[in-house]
């Protein structure tokens, strides 16, 4: 079992920065892939960024050059750094972890809002 708790969502002005945290606990030693998704009102959930336990990262084209992802640190926390945010980045952001047995875990989400 893995528990994920996101935090850091806030109201921010366009052009500003935000850092979201994902605190992981439980069987995190079996971490395989950690992903950040987001879901805007009326839209489907979208994959934003991912990082493997080897450190390989992928960033969605829609946020490439503005967002970056960091995998689990020694305290079991992962981050999504969001720079130069835009109103279209407004969404609920979810942390997702897949462990080596293929099981998938989700956090409850954290709300981010970008004012223009």
GUSELUM-637994 format. One line per 10 residues: number of its first residue (from 1); their letters; for each residue x, y, z of N, C-alpha, C. Coordinates in steps of 0.2 Angstrom, whole numbers, plus 5000, padded with zeros to 4 digits. Layout:
# residues N
NUM> A> X Y Z X Y Z X Y Z | ...
***
This chain:
# residues 116
1> XXXXXXXXXX> 5004 4994 5000 5000 5000 5000 5004 5006 5000 | 5002 5011 4997 5005 5018 4996 5000 5023 4998 | 5002 5028 5002 4998 5034 5003 5001 5040 5000 | 4997 5044 4996 5000 5050 4993 4996 5056 4995 | 4999 5061 4997 4996 5067 5000 4999 5073 4996 | 4995 5077 4992 4997 5082 4988 4996 5089 4992 | 5000 5094 4991 4999 5100 4994 5003 5105 4990 | 5001 5112 4992 5005 5117 4988 5000 5121 4983 | 4994 5118 4982 4990 5122 4977 4988 5129 4980 | 4987 5134 4976 4986 5140 4978 4983 5144 4973
11> XXXXXXXXXX> 4981 5151 4974 4979 5155 4969 4985 5160 4968 | 4987 5160 4961 4993 5163 4959 4992 5167 4953 | 4995 5173 4952 4995 5177 4946 4998 5174 4940 | 4995 5175 4935 4999 5173 4928 5006 5175 4928 | 5010 5171 4926 5017 5173 4926 5021 5171 4932 | 5017 5169 4937 5020 5167 4944 5023 5160 4944 | 5025 5158 4950 5027 5151 4951 5024 5148 4957 | 5024 5141 4956 5020 5137 4962 5024 5131 4962 | 5025 5128 4968 5028 5121 4969 5023 5117 4972 | 5021 5111 4969 5017 5106 4972 5021 5101 4975
21> XXXXXXXXXX> 5018 5098 4981 5022 5093 4984 5017 5087 4984 | 5021 5081 4984 5017 5075 4984 5021 5071 4990 | 5018 5070 4996 5021 5066 5001 5019 5059 5001 | 5024 5055 5000 5022 5047 4999 5024 5044 5005 | 5020 5039 5007 5022 5034 5013 5019 5027 5011 | 5022 5023 5015 5020 5016 5014 5025 5012 5010 | 5023 5008 5005 5028 5004 5001 5032 5008 4996 | 5035 5014 4998 5038 5018 4993 5044 5015 4990 | 5047 5010 4993 5053 5007 4991 5052 5004 4984 | 5046 5002 4983 5044 4999 4977 5042 5004 4971
31> XXXXXXXXXX> 5043 5010 4972 5042 5015 4968 5045 5014 4961 | 5041 5014 4956 5043 5013 4949 5042 5019 4945 | 5036 5022 4945 5035 5028 4941 5030 5033 4945 | 5032 5039 4945 5028 5044 4948 5025 5049 4943 | 5019 5051 4943 5016 5055 4938 5012 5060 4941 | 5012 5066 4938 5007 5071 4940 5002 5072 4934 | 4996 5072 4936 4990 5073 4932 4987 5080 4934 | 4983 5082 4929 4978 5088 4931 4972 5087 4928 | 4967 5090 4931 4960 5090 4928 4957 5097 4929 | 4956 5100 4923 4952 5106 4923 4945 5105 4923
41> XXXXXXXXXX> 4941 5110 4925 4934 5110 4925 4931 5108 4918 | 4927 5103 4917 4924 5101 4911 4929 5097 4906 | 4935 5096 4908 4940 5093 4904 4942 5086 4907 | 4945 5082 4902 4948 5075 4905 4954 5076 4908 | 4955 5071 4912 4962 5071 4916 4968 5071 4911 | 4973 5075 4912 4978 5076 4908 4985 5074 4911 | 4989 5070 4908 4996 5068 4911 5000 5075 4910 | 5003 5077 4915 5007 5083 4915 5015 5081 4915 | 5017 5077 4919 5024 5075 4920 5025 5068 4923 | 5030 5065 4922 5032 5059 4925 5039 5058 4926
51> XXXXXXXXXX> 5041 5054 4931 5048 5052 4933 5048 5045 4935 | 5053 5042 4932 5054 5035 4934 5059 5034 4940 | 5060 5028 4943 5065 5028 4948 5072 5028 4946 | 5073 5028 4939 5079 5029 4936 5081 5036 4935 | 5076 5040 4936 5077 5047 4935 5075 5050 4928 | 5072 5046 4924 5070 5048 4917 5063 5052 4918 | 5063 5058 4915 5057 5062 4916 5054 5063 4909 | 5048 5064 4909 5044 5066 4903 5039 5072 4905 | 5039 5077 4901 5035 5083 4902 5030 5084 4896 | 5024 5085 4898 5019 5086 4892 5021 5092 4888
61> XXXXXXXXXX> 5019 5092 4882 5021 5098 4877 5018 5104 4880 | 5012 5103 4883 5008 5109 4885 5011 5113 4890 | 5016 5110 4894 5019 5113 4899 5027 5113 4899 | 5029 5110 4893 5037 5109 4893 5040 5116 4893 | 5046 5117 4896 5049 5123 4897 5047 5127 4903 | 5041 5125 4905 5038 5129 4911 5038 5125 4918 | 5036 5118 4917 5036 5114 4922 5042 5109 4923 | 5043 5107 4929 5048 5102 4930 5046 5097 4935 | 5048 5091 4935 5046 5086 4940 5053 5084 4944 | 5052 5082 4950 5057 5079 4954 5054 5073 4958
71> XXXXXXXXXX> 5058 5068 4957 5056 5061 4960 5056 5062 4968 | 5055 5056 4971 5055 5055 4978 5062 5057 4981 | 5062 5062 4986 5068 5063 4989 5069 5058 4995 | 5074 5059 5000 5075 5055 5005 5069 5055 5010 | 5065 5060 5010 5059 5060 5015 5053 5058 5011 | 5054 5055 5005 5048 5052 5002 5043 5058 4999 | 5046 5063 4997 5042 5069 4994 5044 5070 4987 | 5039 5071 4983 5041 5072 4976 5038 5079 4974 | 5040 5083 4969 5038 5089 4968 5036 5091 4960 | 5032 5095 4959 5030 5098 4953 5032 5105 4953
81> XXXXXXXXXX> 5037 5108 4950 5038 5115 4950 5035 5118 4944 | 5031 5123 4945 5027 5126 4940 5029 5133 4939 | 5032 5135 4933 5034 5142 4932 5031 5145 4926 | 5031 5152 4926 5027 5155 4921 5020 5153 4920 | 5016 5152 4925 5010 5149 4925 5005 5153 4921 | 5000 5150 4918 4995 5153 4914 4988 5151 4916 | 4983 5155 4915 4976 5154 4917 4974 5146 4915 | 4977 5144 4909 4975 5137 4907 4978 5132 4911 | 4982 5134 4916 4985 5129 4921 4981 5128 4927 | 4975 5131 4927 4971 5131 4933 4968 5124 4932
91> XXXXXXXXXX> 4968 5120 4938 4966 5113 4938 4967 5110 4945 | 4964 5104 4946 4966 5100 4951 4972 5096 4949 | 4977 5096 4953 4983 5092 4951 4983 5086 4956 | 4984 5080 4953 4984 5074 4956 4991 5071 4956 | 4993 5068 4961 5000 5064 4961 4998 5056 4960 | 5001 5053 4956 5000 5046 4955 5006 5042 4955 | 5006 5036 4959 5012 5032 4959 5011 5025 4957 | 5015 5022 4953 5014 5015 4951 5021 5012 4954 | 5019 5006 4957 5025 5002 4961 5026 4996 4956 | 5032 4993 4958 5034 4988 4954 5030 4982 4952
101> XXXXXXXXXX> 5025 4981 4956 5020 4975 4955 5014 4978 4950 | 5015 4984 4948 5010 4987 4944 5004 4990 4947 | 5003 4990 4953 4998 4993 4957 4999 5001 4956 | 4993 5004 4956 4993 5011 4955 4990 5015 4961 | 4992 5020 4963 4990 5024 4969 4989 5031 4967 | 4984 5034 4970 4982 5041 4969 4981 5045 4975 | 4983 5051 4975 4982 5056 4980 4975 5059 4979 | 4973 5064 4984 4966 5066 4984 4966 5073 4979 | 4972 5075 4977 4972 5081 4973 4973 5088 4977 | 4976 5093 4973 4977 5099 4976 4975 5104 4971
111> XXXXXX> 4971 5109 4973 4968 5114 4968 4973 5120 4967 | 4974 5121 4960 4978 5127 4958 4974 5131 4954 | 4974 5138 4955 4971 5143 4951 4975 5148 4949 | 4975 5150 4943 4979 5155 4940 4975 5161 4938 | 4976 5167 4941 4972 5173 4939 4976 5177 4933 | 4972 5179 4929 4975 5182 4923 4976 5190 4925
***
